[in-house]
Amino acid sequence: MDCLTDDLPLLELLCAAGEVQIRGELTSSGPHENTPGAVVNTYVVDGGRLLLTLWRDRLHEVTYQTPAESGEAAARRNDRLFAYYGQGDGWTEILDNGFGKTYRRTDQRRYALWSYAMDITTFGTMDFHQVKW
């Protein structure tokens, strides 16, 4: 059975800001709360919201606020997202804090966060992650 989260947009991290195209309504754009010079654009898409963080004129972070209808749908969505953003590399779980899990791609160039409590998934570059925190 198809779910709204089955067709979420997949974006290329580090693409030029001008190349980012989303089918959805831009509902807000503002500065990132922790990173000077970074901008967060929020879009309403089928299945929820998408937050895109642009920094140094490149896409550095994608957050999927797209709660699934069931545990099975969430697993299917996450399998698709982790496979895409993994780009052939695996992921290593770094931390489970009881609220969510933190992952690193095996080449250490990307990170992922999955809040199983809120069913929100974020993928980003390690360059941005180091500045953001």
C-alpha positions as CSV (number, residue, x, y, z in Angstrom):
1,M,0.0,0.0,0.0
2,D,1.4,3.4,-0.9
3,C,1.9,6.0,1.8
4,L,2.5,9.7,1.5
5,T,6.0,9.2,2.7
6,D,6.8,6.8,-0.2
7,D,7.4,9.8,-2.6
8,L,9.3,12.2,-0.4
9,P,11.8,14.3,-2.4
10,L,15.4,13.1,-2.3
11,L,18.0,15.9,-2.5
12,E,21.7,16.0,-3.3
13,L,23.7,17.3,-0.3
14,L,26.2,19.9,-1.3
15,C,24.4,20.9,-4.4
16,A,24.4,24.6,-5.1
17,A,21.6,26.5,-3.4
18,G,20.2,27.7,-6.7
19,E,19.8,24.0,-7.9
20,V,17.5,23.0,-5.1
21,Q,14.0,22.4,-6.4
22,I,11.1,21.2,-4.2
23,R,7.6,20.4,-5.2
24,G,5.9,22.0,-2.2
25,E,5.1,25.4,-0.7
26,L,7.8,27.4,0.9
27,T,6.3,28.5,4.2
28,S,9.2,30.1,5.9
29,S,12.8,31.1,5.5
30,G,15.1,32.3,8.2
31,P,18.5,32.2,9.8
32,H,19.7,28.9,11.4
33,E,19.6,29.3,15.2
34,N,23.1,27.9,15.8
35,T,25.1,28.7,12.6
36,P,25.7,32.2,11.4
37,G,25.3,32.6,7.7
38,A,23.1,29.4,7.4
39,V,19.5,29.7,6.3
40,V,16.7,27.2,6.9
41,N,13.9,27.0,4.3
42,T,10.7,25.1,5.4
43,Y,8.4,23.5,2.8
44,V,5.1,21.8,3.1
45,V,5.2,18.6,1.0
46,D,3.0,15.6,0.7
47,G,3.4,13.7,3.9
48,G,4.6,16.6,6.1
49,R,7.3,19.3,6.1
50,L,10.9,19.4,4.7
51,L,13.5,21.7,6.3
52,L,16.5,22.5,4.1
53,T,19.6,24.2,5.5
54,L,21.7,26.2,3.1
55,W,25.2,27.2,4.2
56,R,28.0,28.7,2.2
57,D,25.6,28.6,-0.8
58,R,25.2,24.8,-0.7
59,L,22.6,22.4,0.7
60,H,24.1,20.9,3.9
61,E,21.1,19.5,5.8
62,V,17.7,18.0,5.0
63,T,15.2,17.3,7.7
64,Y,12.1,15.2,7.0
65,Q,9.3,16.1,9.4
66,T,7.1,13.4,7.8
67,P,5.5,11.2,10.4
68,A,4.6,7.8,9.0
69,E,1.2,6.2,9.4
70,S,2.6,3.0,11.0
71,G,5.9,1.5,12.2
72,E,6.1,-0.5,8.9
73,A,5.7,2.7,6.9
74,A,8.4,4.5,9.0
75,A,10.8,1.6,8.5
76,R,10.1,1.6,4.7
77,R,10.6,5.4,4.5
78,N,13.8,5.3,6.6
79,D,15.2,2.4,4.5
80,R,14.7,4.4,1.4
81,L,16.2,7.6,2.9
82,F,19.2,5.9,4.4
83,A,19.9,4.0,1.2
84,Y,19.7,7.2,-0.9
85,Y,21.8,9.4,1.5
86,G,24.2,6.5,2.1
87,Q,25.2,6.6,-1.6
88,G,26.4,3.0,-1.4
89,D,28.1,3.4,2.0
90,G,26.7,1.9,5.1
91,W,25.7,3.7,8.3
92,T,27.0,3.1,11.8
93,E,24.9,3.8,14.9
94,I,26.8,6.1,17.1
95,L,24.3,6.8,19.9
96,D,20.8,5.9,21.1
97,N,19.8,8.4,23.8
98,G,16.3,7.0,24.4
99,F,14.7,9.7,22.2
100,G,16.5,9.0,18.9
101,K,19.6,7.6,17.2
102,T,22.6,9.3,15.7
103,Y,24.4,7.7,12.8
104,R,27.6,8.3,10.8
105,R,28.1,7.1,7.2
106,T,31.0,4.8,7.0
107,D,33.1,7.3,5.1
108,Q,32.5,9.8,7.9
109,R,31.3,12.5,5.5
110,R,27.6,12.4,6.4
111,Y,25.5,12.1,9.5
112,A,21.9,11.1,10.2
113,L,19.6,11.7,13.1
114,W,16.4,9.8,13.6
115,S,14.1,10.8,16.4
116,Y,11.9,7.7,16.9
117,A,9.9,9.6,19.5
118,M,8.9,12.3,17.0
119,D,9.6,10.3,13.8
120,I,11.8,13.0,12.3
121,T,14.8,12.1,10.2
122,T,17.8,14.5,9.3
123,F,20.7,13.9,7.0
124,G,23.6,16.3,6.7
125,T,27.2,16.9,6.0
126,M,29.8,16.5,8.7
127,D,31.3,19.9,7.8
128,F,28.0,21.5,8.8
129,H,27.5,19.2,11.8
130,Q,30.8,20.3,13.3
131,V,29.9,24.0,13.0
132,K,26.3,23.6,14.0
133,W,27.1,22.0,17.4
